[in-house]
Amino acid sequence: MPYLLKTEPTVYSFSDLQRDNTTIWDGVTNPAAVKNLRGMKPDEKLLIYHTGDEKSAVGTATVVSVDPSDAKNPQVKIKVGKPLAKPVTLAEVKANKLFADSPLVRQGRLSVVPLSDAQYKLLVRE
């Protein structure tokens, strides 16, 4: 299952991930978001989404490994993918019927959001 990971670009941006190549995705406290992190599996596709002023999906990544042993702070290592050819704004997402019931639209503060394969493909324009 693909996931969308939200980040404030002034804290950790897609450019930072490109520089680092891999990172541990942490700082997640919402119980639903933590549950989503624990449910991730190696090689699953990820989308990196910038919050704040940008509000858009900007690049891809993949899950390298998941250590769910700490229930409140699972250690999810991710690896950078590619920048999107054109960022996909939240306005574009909200305008698409495919996202009508998505937590991305319905639970705006959720920082780790599951996506359907169709939603992922639409966002990365595959």
The first five atom37 places (N, CA, C, CB, O) and aatype in JSON, in Angstrom:
{
  "aatype": [12, 14, 18, 10, 10, 11, 16, 6, 14, 16, 19, 18, 15, 13, 15, 3, 10, 5, 1, 3, 2, 16, 16, 9, 17, 3, 7, 19, 16, 2, 14, 0, 0, 19, 11, 2, 10, 1, 7, 12, 11, 14, 3, 6, 11, 10, 10, 9, 18, 8, 16, 7, 3, 6, 11, 15, 0, 19, 7, 16, 0, 16, 19, 19, 15, 19, 3, 14, 15, 3, 0, 11, 2, 14, 5, 19, 11, 9, 11, 19, 7, 11, 14, 10, 0, 11, 14, 19, 16, 10, 0, 6, 19, 11, 0, 2, 11, 10, 13, 0, 3, 15, 14, 10, 19, 1, 5, 7, 1, 10, 15, 19, 19, 14, 10, 15, 3, 0, 5, 18, 11, 10, 10, 19, 1, 6],
  "atom_mask": [
    [1, 1, 1, 1, 1],
    [1, 1, 1, 1, 1],
    [1, 1, 1, 1, 1],
    [1, 1, 1, 1, 1],
    [1, 1, 1, 1, 1],
    [1, 1, 1, 1, 1],
    [1, 1, 1, 1, 1],
    [1, 1, 1, 1, 1],
    [1, 1, 1, 1, 1],
    [1, 1, 1, 1, 1],
    [1, 1, 1, 1, 1],
    [1, 1, 1, 1, 1],
    [1, 1, 1, 1, 1],
    [1, 1, 1, 1, 1],
    [1, 1, 1, 1, 1],
    [1, 1, 1, 1, 1],
    [1, 1, 1, 1, 1],
    [1, 1, 1, 1, 1],
    [1, 1, 1, 1, 1],
    [1, 1, 1, 1, 1],
    [1, 1, 1, 1, 1],
    [1, 1, 1, 1, 1],
    [1, 1, 1, 1, 1],
    [1, 1, 1, 1, 1],
    [1, 1, 1, 1, 1],
    [1, 1, 1, 1, 1],
    [1, 1, 1, 0, 1],
    [1, 1, 1, 1, 1],
    [1, 1, 1, 1, 1],
    [1, 1, 1, 1, 1],
    [1, 1, 1, 1, 1],
    [1, 1, 1, 1, 1],
    [1, 1, 1, 1, 1],
    [1, 1, 1, 1, 1],
    [1, 1, 1, 1, 1],
    [1, 1, 1, 1, 1],
    [1, 1, 1, 1, 1],
    [1, 1, 1, 1, 1],
    [1, 1, 1, 0, 1],
    [1, 1, 1, 1, 1],
    [1, 1, 1, 1, 1],
    [1, 1, 1, 1, 1],
    [1, 1, 1, 1, 1],
    [1, 1, 1, 1, 1],
    [1, 1, 1, 1, 1],
    [1, 1, 1, 1, 1],
    [1, 1, 1, 1, 1],
    [1, 1, 1, 1, 1],
    [1, 1, 1, 1, 1],
    [1, 1, 1, 1, 1],
    [1, 1, 1, 1, 1],
    [1, 1, 1, 0, 1],
    [1, 1, 1, 1, 1],
    [1, 1, 1, 1, 1],
    [1, 1, 1, 1, 1],
    [1, 1, 1, 1, 1],
    [1, 1, 1, 1, 1],
    [1, 1, 1, 1, 1],
    [1, 1, 1, 0, 1],
    [1, 1, 1, 1, 1],
    [1, 1, 1, 1, 1],
    [1, 1, 1, 1, 1],
    [1, 1, 1, 1, 1],
    [1, 1, 1, 1, 1],
    [1, 1, 1, 1, 1],
    [1, 1, 1, 1, 1],
    [1, 1, 1, 1, 1],
    [1, 1, 1, 1, 1],
    [1, 1, 1, 1, 1],
    [1, 1, 1, 1, 1],
    [1, 1, 1, 1, 1],
    [1, 1, 1, 1, 1],
    [1, 1, 1, 1, 1],
    [1, 1, 1, 1, 1],
    [1, 1, 1, 1, 1],
    [1, 1, 1, 1, 1],
    [1, 1, 1, 1, 1],
    [1, 1, 1, 1, 1],
    [1, 1, 1, 1, 1],
    [1, 1, 1, 1, 1],
    [1, 1, 1, 0, 1],
    [1, 1, 1, 1, 1],
    [1, 1, 1, 1, 1],
    [1, 1, 1, 1, 1],
    [1, 1, 1, 1, 1],
    [1, 1, 1, 1, 1],
    [1, 1, 1, 1, 1],
    [1, 1, 1, 1, 1],
    [1, 1, 1, 1, 1],
    [1, 1, 1, 1, 1],
    [1, 1, 1, 1, 1],
    [1, 1, 1, 1, 1],
    [1, 1, 1, 1, 1],
    [1, 1, 1, 1, 1],
    [1, 1, 1, 1, 1],
    [1, 1, 1, 1, 1],
    [1, 1, 1, 1, 1],
    [1, 1, 1, 1, 1],
    [1, 1, 1, 1, 1],
    [1, 1, 1, 1, 1],
    [1, 1, 1, 1, 1],
    [1, 1, 1, 1, 1],
    [1, 1, 1, 1, 1],
    [1, 1, 1, 1, 1],
    [1, 1, 1, 1, 1],
    [1, 1, 1, 1, 1],
    [1, 1, 1, 1, 1],
    [1, 1, 1, 0, 1],
    [1, 1, 1, 1, 1],
    [1, 1, 1, 1, 1],
    [1, 1, 1, 1, 1],
    [1, 1, 1, 1, 1],
    [1, 1, 1, 1, 1],
    [1, 1, 1, 1, 1],
    [1, 1, 1, 1, 1],
    [1, 1, 1, 1, 1],
    [1, 1, 1, 1, 1],
    [1, 1, 1, 1, 1],
    [1, 1, 1, 1, 1],
    [1, 1, 1, 1, 1],
    [1, 1, 1, 1, 1],
    [1, 1, 1, 1, 1],
    [1, 1, 1, 1, 1],
    [1, 1, 1, 1, 1],
    [1, 1, 1, 1, 1],
    [1, 1, 1, 1, 1]
  ],
  "atom_positions": [
    [[0.85, -1.18, 0.0], [0.0, 0.0, 0.0], [0.89, 1.25, 0.0], [-0.96, 0.0, 1.23], [1.8, 1.35, 0.83]],
    [[0.65, 2.17, -0.89], [1.42, 3.42, -0.86], [0.95, 4.32, 0.29], [1.28, 4.16, -2.22], [-0.18, 4.21, 0.77]],
    [[1.83, 5.19, 0.7], [1.52, 6.16, 1.75], [2.02, 7.53, 1.34], [2.14, 5.74, 3.11], [2.94, 7.66, 0.54]],
    [[1.39, 8.55, 1.9], [1.83, 9.93, 1.73], [2.37, 10.39, 3.08], [0.66, 10.85, 1.22], [1.69, 10.24, 4.1]],
    [[3.57, 10.95, 3.09], [4.2, 11.45, 4.31], [4.24, 12.96, 4.25], [5.62, 10.85, 4.5], [4.81, 13.54, 3.32]],
    [[3.65, 13.6, 5.24], [3.65, 15.06, 5.27], [4.85, 15.56, 6.08], [2.33, 15.61, 5.87], [5.21, 14.99, 7.11]],
    [[5.44, 16.64, 5.59], [6.55, 17.26, 6.3], [6.53, 18.77, 6.07], [7.89, 16.67, 5.85], [6.16, 19.24, 4.99]],
    [[6.92, 19.5, 7.08], [7.08, 20.95, 6.94], [8.43, 21.18, 6.28], [6.98, 21.69, 8.34], [9.46, 20.83, 6.86]],
    [[8.46, 21.76, 5.08], [9.73, 21.88, 4.36], [10.8, 22.71, 5.08], [9.48, 22.48, 3.02], [11.99, 22.55, 4.81]],
    [[10.39, 23.58, 6.0], [11.4, 24.35, 6.74], [12.05, 23.49, 7.83], [10.76, 25.6, 7.37], [13.09, 23.85, 8.37]],
    [[11.43, 22.34, 8.15], [11.99, 21.41, 9.14], [12.78, 20.3, 8.44], [10.86, 20.81, 10.01], [13.94, 20.06, 8.77]],
    [[12.14, 19.63, 7.48], [12.81, 18.58, 6.7], [12.11, 18.49, 5.36], [12.81, 17.19, 7.44], [10.95, 18.07, 5.29]],
    [[12.79, 18.88, 4.31], [12.18, 18.96, 2.98], [12.59, 17.77, 2.11], [12.57, 20.26, 2.29], [13.46, 16.99, 2.48]],
    [[11.95, 17.66, 0.96], [12.34, 16.64, 0.0], [13.79, 16.85, -0.43], [11.4, 16.65, -1.24], [14.52, 15.89, -0.66]],
    [[14.2, 18.11, -0.55], [15.6, 18.41, -0.88], [16.56, 17.86, 0.18], [15.8, 19.93, -1.03], [17.64, 17.38, -0.15]],
    [[16.14, 17.93, 1.44], [16.96, 17.35, 2.52], [17.07, 15.84, 2.33], [16.34, 17.67, 3.91], [18.15, 15.27, 2.5]],
    [[15.96, 15.19, 1.98], [15.97, 13.75, 1.75], [16.86, 13.42, 0.55], [14.53, 13.23, 1.53], [17.58, 12.42, 0.57]],
    [[16.81, 14.24, -0.48], [17.7, 14.02, -1.64], [19.17, 14.1, -1.22], [17.4, 15.06, -2.76], [19.99, 13.31, -1.67]],
    [[19.48, 15.05, -0.37], [20.85, 15.22, 0.12], [21.27, 14.02, 0.97], [20.97, 16.53, 0.93], [22.39, 13.51, 0.84]],
    [[20.37, 13.56, 1.86], [20.68, 12.49, 2.81], [20.56, 11.09, 2.2], [19.76, 12.59, 4.01], [21.18, 10.15, 2.7]],
    [[19.79, 10.96, 1.14], [19.5, 9.69, 0.45], [18.57, 8.79, 1.27], [20.81, 8.95, 0.16], [17.6, 8.25, 0.71]],
    [[18.83, 8.61, 2.55], [17.92, 7.85, 3.43], [17.75, 8.61, 4.73], [18.46, 6.4, 3.7], [18.59, 9.44, 5.09]],
    [[16.66, 8.32, 5.44], [16.43, 8.92, 6.75], [15.46, 8.04, 7.53], [15.89, 10.36, 6.62], [14.76, 7.21, 6.96]],
    [[15.43, 8.25, 8.83], [14.41, 7.63, 9.68], [13.27, 8.63, 9.78], [14.98, 7.24, 11.12], [13.48, 9.78, 10.17]],
    [[12.07, 8.2, 9.41], [10.9, 9.09, 9.47], [10.4, 9.07, 10.9], [9.77, 8.65, 8.46], [9.88, 8.06, 11.37]],
    [[10.55, 10.2, 11.6], [10.17, 10.24, 13.01], [9.44, 11.54, 13.32], [11.4, 10.09, 13.91], [9.15, 12.34, 12.43]],
    [[9.17, 11.75, 14.59], [8.46, 12.95, 15.01], [6.95, 12.84, 14.86], [0.0, 0.0, 0.0], [6.24, 13.84, 15.0]],
    [[6.46, 11.64, 14.57], [5.02, 11.42, 14.38], [4.4, 11.07, 15.74], [4.76, 10.29, 13.33], [4.87, 10.15, 16.41]],
    [[3.35, 11.79, 16.13], [2.73, 11.54, 17.43], [1.26, 11.14, 17.35], [2.87, 12.76, 18.29], [0.76, 10.5, 18.27]],
    [[0.57, 11.51, 16.29], [-0.85, 11.17, 16.15], [-0.99, 9.64, 16.13], [-1.46, 11.8, 14.86], [-0.32, 8.98, 15.34]],
    [[-1.85, 9.07, 17.0], [-1.98, 7.62, 17.06], [-2.33, 6.95, 15.73], [-3.03, 7.26, 18.07], [-1.8, 5.88, 15.42]],
    [[-3.19, 7.56, 14.93], [-3.55, 6.98, 13.63], [-2.35, 7.01, 12.68], [-4.75, 7.76, 13.0], [-2.12, 6.06, 11.93]],
    [[-1.58, 8.09, 12.72], [-0.39, 8.19, 11.87], [0.67, 7.18, 12.3], [0.18, 9.63, 11.91], [1.33, 6.57, 11.46]],
    [[0.85, 7.01, 13.62], [1.81, 6.03, 14.13], [1.39, 4.62, 13.71], [1.91, 6.12, 15.68], [2.23, 3.8, 13.35]],
    [[0.09, 4.35, 13.76], [-0.42, 3.04, 13.33], [-0.08, 2.81, 11.85], [-1.95, 2.94, 13.56], [0.29, 1.71, 11.45]],
    [[-0.23, 3.86, 11.04], [0.1, 3.74, 9.61], [1.6, 3.46, 9.43], [-0.29, 5.04, 8.86], [1.97, 2.65, 8.58]],
    [[2.45, 4.12, 10.2], [3.88, 3.86, 10.13], [4.19, 2.4, 10.47], [4.65, 4.8, 11.08], [4.95, 1.74, 9.77]],
    [[3.59, 1.91, 11.56], [3.82, 0.52, 11.99], [3.38, -0.47, 10.93], [3.09, 0.23, 13.3], [3.93, -1.56, 10.83]],
    [[2.38, -0.1, 10.13], [1.84, -1.0, 9.11], [2.64, -1.03, 7.82], [0.0, 0.0, 0.0], [2.35, -1.83, 6.93]],
    [[3.64, -0.16, 7.69], [4.42, -0.11, 6.46], [5.29, -1.35, 6.3], [5.29, 1.14, 6.43], [5.67, -2.0, 7.27]],
    [[5.6, -1.64, 5.04], [6.44, -2.8, 4.71], [7.56, -2.36, 3.76], [5.59, -3.95, 4.08], [7.37, -1.42, 2.99]],
    [[8.71, -3.03, 3.82], [9.81, -2.68, 2.9], [9.35, -2.67, 1.44], [10.97, -3.66, 3.08], [8.53, -3.5, 1.03]],
    [[9.88, -1.76, 0.7], [9.63, -1.55, -0.74], [8.29, -0.87, -1.05], [9.68, -2.86, -1.44], [7.98, -0.66, -2.22]],
    [[7.51, -0.53, -0.02], [6.27, 0.18, -0.32], [6.59, 1.59, -0.83], [5.35, 0.25, 0.93], [7.58, 2.2, -0.43]],
    [[5.73, 2.07, -1.72], [5.91, 3.38, -2.33], [5.41, 4.47, -1.39], [5.17, 3.45, -3.69], [4.43, 4.31, -0.67]],
    [[6.14, 5.6, -1.43], [5.79, 6.75, -0.59], [5.77, 8.01, -1.44], [6.79, 6.91, 0.58], [6.48, 8.13, -2.44]],
    [[4.95, 8.95, -1.02], [4.94, 10.29, -1.6], [5.31, 11.26, -0.5], [3.55, 10.65, -2.24], [4.79, 11.15, 0.62]],
    [[6.17, 12.18, -0.78], [6.53, 13.21, 0.18], [5.71, 14.46, -0.14], [8.08, 13.52, 0.15], [5.69, 14.94, -1.28]],
    [[5.05, 14.98, 0.89], [4.12, 16.1, 0.74], [4.6, 17.24, 1.63], [2.66, 15.68, 1.11], [4.79, 17.05, 2.83]],
    [[4.79, 18.41, 1.06], [5.18, 19.59, 1.83], [3.94, 20.3, 2.36], [6.03, 20.55, 0.97], [3.03, 20.63, 1.6]],
    [[3.92, 20.53, 3.66], [2.82, 21.26, 4.29], [3.18, 22.75, 4.29], [2.56, 20.75, 5.75], [4.01, 23.2, 3.5]],
    [[2.54, 23.51, 5.17], [2.84, 24.93, 5.28], [2.36, 25.71, 4.06], [0.0, 0.0, 0.0], [1.25, 25.49, 3.58]],
    [[3.2, 26.6, 3.58], [2.81, 27.46, 2.45], [2.69, 26.69, 1.13], [3.82, 28.57, 2.29], [1.96, 27.11, 0.24]],
    [[3.4, 25.57, 1.0], [3.42, 24.83, -0.27], [2.17, 23.97, -0.48], [4.64, 23.95, -0.34], [1.53, 24.06, -1.53]],
    [[1.81, 23.16, 0.49], [0.65, 22.27, 0.4], [0.62, 21.51, -0.92], [-0.64, 23.06, 0.57], [-0.33, 21.63, -1.7]],
    [[1.68, 20.71, -1.17], [1.7, 19.94, -2.4], [2.63, 18.73, -2.28], [2.14, 20.81, -3.56], [3.61, 18.73, -1.54]],
    [[2.27, 17.67, -3.04], [3.12, 16.49, -3.15], [4.28, 16.87, -4.06], [2.32, 15.24, -3.72], [4.08, 17.44, -5.13]],
    [[5.51, 16.53, -3.62], [6.67, 17.02, -4.35], [7.64, 15.94, -4.83], [7.41, 17.98, -3.5], [8.43, 16.18, -5.74]],
    [[7.59, 14.74, -4.22], [8.55, 13.71, -4.62], [8.17, 12.34, -4.1], [0.0, 0.0, 0.0], [7.24, 12.18, -3.32]],
    [[8.92, 11.34, -4.56], [8.66, 9.96, -4.16], [9.79, 9.43, -3.29], [8.48, 9.07, -5.4], [10.89, 9.98, -3.24]],
    [[9.48, 8.34, -2.6], [10.45, 7.63, -1.77], [9.95, 6.2, -1.63], [10.65, 8.33, -0.36], [8.85, 5.87, -2.08]],
    [[10.76, 5.36, -1.02], [10.34, 3.99, -0.73], [10.75, 3.63, 0.69], [10.96, 2.99, -1.74], [11.69, 4.19, 1.26]],
    [[10.01, 2.68, 1.25], [10.33, 2.17, 2.58], [11.5, 1.2, 2.45], [9.09, 1.47, 3.24], [11.47, 0.29, 1.62]],
    [[12.53, 1.41, 3.26], [13.69, 0.51, 3.29], [13.47, -0.56, 4.34], [14.99, 1.3, 3.58], [13.62, -1.75, 4.07]],
    [[13.11, -0.12, 5.56], [12.89, -1.07, 6.66], [11.96, -0.47, 7.69], [14.23, -1.46, 7.31], [11.8, 0.75, 7.77]],
    [[11.35, -1.35, 8.49], [10.44, -0.93, 9.55], [10.79, -1.71, 10.8], [8.95, -1.14, 9.16], [10.83, -2.94, 10.79]],
    [[11.04, -0.99, 11.89], [11.23, -1.62, 13.19], [10.1, -1.13, 14.08], [12.65, -1.28, 13.8], [10.18, -0.03, 14.64]],
    [[9.03, -1.94, 14.23], [7.87, -1.51, 15.0], [7.97, -1.85, 16.49], [6.63, -2.14, 14.43], [6.97, -1.78, 17.2]],
    [[9.16, -2.22, 16.97], [9.28, -2.7, 18.35], [8.9, -1.65, 19.39], [10.69, -3.17, 18.6], [8.42, -2.01, 20.47]],
    [[9.11, -0.37, 19.1], [8.65, 0.69, 20.0], [7.28, 1.13, 19.49], [9.67, 1.91, 20.05], [7.18, 1.83, 18.47]],
    [[6.22, 0.73, 20.19], [4.86, 0.96, 19.71], [4.55, 2.44, 19.5], [3.87, 0.38, 20.7], [3.75, 2.78, 18.63]],
    [[5.16, 3.33, 20.29], [4.86, 4.76, 20.17], [5.76, 5.48, 19.17], [4.98, 5.41, 21.53], [5.46, 6.59, 18.74]],
    [[6.87, 4.85, 18.79], [7.8, 5.5, 17.88], [8.45, 4.46, 16.96], [8.87, 6.27, 18.66], [9.64, 4.17, 17.1]],
    [[7.67, 3.91, 16.02], [8.26, 2.92, 15.11], [9.36, 3.56, 14.27], [7.18, 2.32, 14.2], [9.25, 4.72, 13.86]],
    [[10.42, 2.81, 14.01], [11.54, 3.32, 13.23], [11.37, 2.9, 11.77], [12.9, 2.79, 13.79], [11.57, 1.74, 11.42]],
    [[10.98, 3.85, 10.93], [10.78, 3.58, 9.51], [11.88, 4.28, 8.73], [9.36, 4.05, 9.04], [11.96, 5.51, 8.72]],
    [[12.72, 3.49, 8.09], [13.79, 4.04, 7.28], [13.28, 4.16, 5.85], [15.09, 3.16, 7.34], [12.74, 3.2, 5.3]],
    [[13.45, 5.35, 5.26], [12.99, 5.57, 3.89], [14.16, 5.99, 3.01], [11.87, 6.64, 3.86], [15.17, 6.52, 3.49]],
    [[14.0, 5.75, 1.71], [15.02, 6.1, 0.73], [14.4, 7.03, -0.32], [15.62, 4.82, 0.06], [13.27, 6.82, -0.76]],
    [[15.15, 8.03, -0.69], [14.66, 9.01, -1.67], [14.35, 8.34, -3.01], [15.7, 10.12, -1.87], [15.0, 7.38, -3.41]],
    [[13.35, 8.87, -3.68], [13.01, 8.46, -5.04], [13.31, 9.63, -5.96], [0.0, 0.0, 0.0], [14.43, 10.14, -6.0]],
    [[12.3, 10.04, -6.7], [12.47, 11.13, -7.68], [11.55, 12.29, -7.33], [12.18, 10.62, -9.11], [10.48, 12.1, -6.74]],
    [[11.97, 13.5, -7.69], [11.04, 14.62, -7.56], [9.92, 14.46, -8.59], [11.77, 15.99, -7.74], [10.14, 13.91, -9.66]],
    [[8.75, 14.93, -8.26], [7.65, 14.91, -9.22], [7.96, 15.94, -10.31], [6.27, 15.21, -8.53], [8.52, 17.0, -10.02]],
    [[7.59, 15.64, -11.54], [7.82, 16.56, -12.65], [7.14, 17.9, -12.37], [7.3, 15.96, -13.99], [7.66, 18.96, -12.69]],
    [[5.95, 17.81, -11.76], [5.2, 19.0, -11.37], [4.52, 18.7, -10.04], [4.16, 19.41, -12.47], [3.76, 17.74, -9.95]],
    [[4.77, 19.51, -8.99], [4.1, 19.27, -7.71], [2.58, 19.24, -7.88], [4.49, 20.34, -6.69], [2.02, 19.95, -8.72]],
    [[1.93, 18.41, -7.07], [0.47, 18.3, -7.1], [-0.07, 18.99, -5.85], [0.0, 16.79, -7.16], [0.22, 18.58, -4.73]],
    [[-0.84, 20.05, -6.07], [-1.31, 20.86, -4.95], [-2.5, 20.21, -4.23], [-1.7, 22.26, -5.44], [-3.2, 19.36, -4.79]],
    [[-2.7, 20.63, -3.01], [-3.85, 20.16, -2.24], [-5.15, 20.55, -2.93], [-3.81, 20.74, -0.81], [-6.12, 19.79, -2.9]],
    [[-5.19, 21.71, -3.55], [-6.39, 22.13, -4.3], [-6.71, 21.15, -5.42], [-6.2, 23.55, -4.87], [-7.87, 20.82, -5.64]],
    [[-5.68, 20.67, -6.13], [-5.89, 19.69, -7.19], [-6.42, 18.38, -6.61], [-4.57, 19.44, -7.96], [-7.31, 17.75, -7.19]],
    [[-5.87, 17.98, -5.47], [-6.32, 16.75, -4.82], [-7.78, 16.87, -4.41], [-5.44, 16.43, -3.59], [-8.58, 15.97, -4.68]],
    [[-8.12, 17.97, -3.76], [-9.5, 18.16, -3.29], [-10.5, 18.21, -4.44], [-9.6, 19.45, -2.47], [-11.67, 17.86, -4.26]],
    [[-10.06, 18.64, -5.61], [-10.94, 18.75, -6.78], [-11.17, 17.41, -7.46], [-10.37, 19.73, -7.77], [-12.04, 17.3, -8.33]],
    [[-10.41, 16.39, -7.07], [-10.51, 15.09, -7.73], [-11.4, 14.14, -6.92], [-9.11, 14.48, -7.93], [-11.16, 13.93, -5.73]],
    [[-12.41, 13.57, -7.55], [-13.36, 12.67, -6.89], [-12.69, 11.45, -6.28], [-14.42, 12.22, -7.86], [-13.19, 10.88, -5.31]],
    [[-11.57, 11.05, -6.83], [-10.83, 9.88, -6.35], [-10.42, 10.06, -4.88], [-9.59, 9.63, -7.22], [-10.2, 9.07, -4.17]],
    [[-10.32, 11.3, -4.42], [-9.88, 11.6, -3.05], [-11.01, 12.0, -2.11], [-8.86, 12.69, -3.08], [-10.76, 12.42, -0.98]],
    [[-12.26, 11.87, -2.56], [-13.4, 12.33, -1.77], [-13.42, 11.75, -0.35], [-14.69, 11.97, -2.48], [-13.73, 12.46, 0.6]],
    [[-13.09, 10.47, -0.21], [-13.11, 9.84, 1.11], [-11.71, 9.64, 1.7], [-13.81, 8.5, 1.03], [-11.56, 8.96, 2.71]],
    [[-10.71, 10.23, 1.08], [-9.32, 10.05, 1.53], [-9.06, 10.8, 2.83], [-8.35, 10.53, 0.46], [-9.54, 11.91, 3.02]],
    [[-8.29, 10.18, 3.74], [-7.87, 10.89, 4.95], [-7.05, 12.15, 4.63], [-7.05, 9.96, 5.84], [-6.98, 13.06, 5.44]],
    [[-6.45, 12.19, 3.44], [-5.7, 13.38, 3.04], [-6.62, 14.6, 3.01], [-5.05, 13.16, 1.66], [-6.2, 15.71, 3.35]],
    [[-7.86, 14.39, 2.6], [-8.84, 15.48, 2.52], [-9.67, 15.56, 3.81], [-9.76, 15.28, 1.31], [-9.97, 16.65, 4.28]],
    [[-10.03, 14.41, 4.36], [-10.96, 14.38, 5.49], [-10.28, 14.58, 6.84], [-11.69, 13.07, 5.5], [-10.92, 15.06, 7.78]],
    [[-9.01, 14.21, 6.96], [-8.27, 14.37, 8.22], [-7.0, 15.17, 7.93], [-7.92, 12.97, 8.85], [-5.9, 14.62, 7.9]],
    [[-7.17, 16.46, 7.72], [-6.09, 17.32, 7.26], [-4.83, 17.3, 8.1], [0.0, 0.0, 0.0], [-3.75, 17.58, 7.58]],
    [[-4.94, 16.98, 9.38], [-3.77, 17.02, 10.25], [-3.06, 15.68, 10.35], [-4.18, 17.48, 11.62], [-2.06, 15.56, 11.06]],
    [[-3.55, 14.66, 9.65], [-2.93, 13.34, 9.7], [-1.64, 13.37, 8.88], [-3.91, 12.24, 9.15], [-1.67, 13.68, 7.68]],
    [[-0.51, 13.05, 9.51], [0.79, 13.23, 8.86], [1.28, 12.02, 8.07], [1.8, 13.59, 9.88], [2.24, 12.13, 7.31]],
    [[0.65, 10.87, 8.26], [0.98, 9.67, 7.49], [-0.33, 9.12, 6.96], [1.75, 8.59, 8.38], [-1.14, 8.59, 7.72]],
    [[-0.54, 9.25, 5.65], [-1.84, 8.98, 5.05], [-1.73, 7.8, 4.07], [-2.37, 10.23, 4.33], [-0.93, 7.85, 3.14]],
    [[-2.55, 6.75, 4.27], [-2.57, 5.67, 3.29], [-3.2, 6.15, 1.98], [-3.32, 4.44, 3.84], [-4.13, 6.95, 1.99]],
    [[-2.69, 5.64, 0.88], [-3.22, 5.95, -0.45], [-3.6, 4.66, -1.15], [-2.2, 6.76, -1.29], [-3.0, 3.61, -0.9]],
    [[-4.58, 4.73, -2.03], [-4.86, 3.59, -2.9], [-3.82, 3.62, -4.02], [-6.33, 3.63, -3.47], [-3.17, 4.64, -4.24]],
    [[-3.68, 2.51, -4.72], [-2.76, 2.48, -5.86], [-3.17, 3.51, -6.91], [-2.72, 1.07, -6.48], [-2.32, 4.17, -7.51]],
    [[-4.48, 3.65, -7.12], [-4.98, 4.61, -8.11], [-4.65, 6.05, -7.68], [-6.5, 4.45, -8.29], [-4.28, 6.87, -8.52]],
    [[-4.78, 6.35, -6.41], [-4.45, 7.7, -5.92], [-2.96, 7.98, -6.1], [-4.85, 7.84, -4.42], [-2.57, 9.07, -6.53]],
    [[-2.13, 6.99, -5.75], [-0.68, 7.17, -5.91], [-0.33, 7.43, -7.37], [0.08, 5.92, -5.4], [0.41, 8.36, -7.68]],
    [[-0.87, 6.61, -8.26], [-0.58, 6.76, -9.7], [-1.0, 8.14, -10.21], [-1.29, 5.65, -10.5], [-0.29, 8.76, -11.0]],
    [[-2.14, 8.59, -9.76], [-2.62, 9.91, -10.18], [-1.67, 11.0, -9.7], [-4.05, 10.17, -9.63], [-1.35, 11.92, -10.45]],
    [[-1.22, 10.91, -8.44], [-0.35, 11.94, -7.89], [1.03, 11.95, -8.53], [-0.22, 11.74, -6.4], [1.61, 13.02, -8.72]],
    [[1.56, 10.79, -8.87], [2.89, 10.78, -9.51], [2.77, 10.83, -11.04], [3.67, 9.52, -9.09], [3.76, 10.82, -11.76]],
    [[1.52, 10.89, -11.49], [1.21, 11.02, -12.92], [1.79, 9.87, -13.73], [1.74, 12.34, -13.47], [2.39, 10.06, -14.79]],
    [[1.59, 8.65, -13.2], [2.05, 7.42, -13.9], [1.01, 7.0, -14.93], [2.3, 6.25, -12.9], [1.21, 6.0, -15.62]]
  ]
}
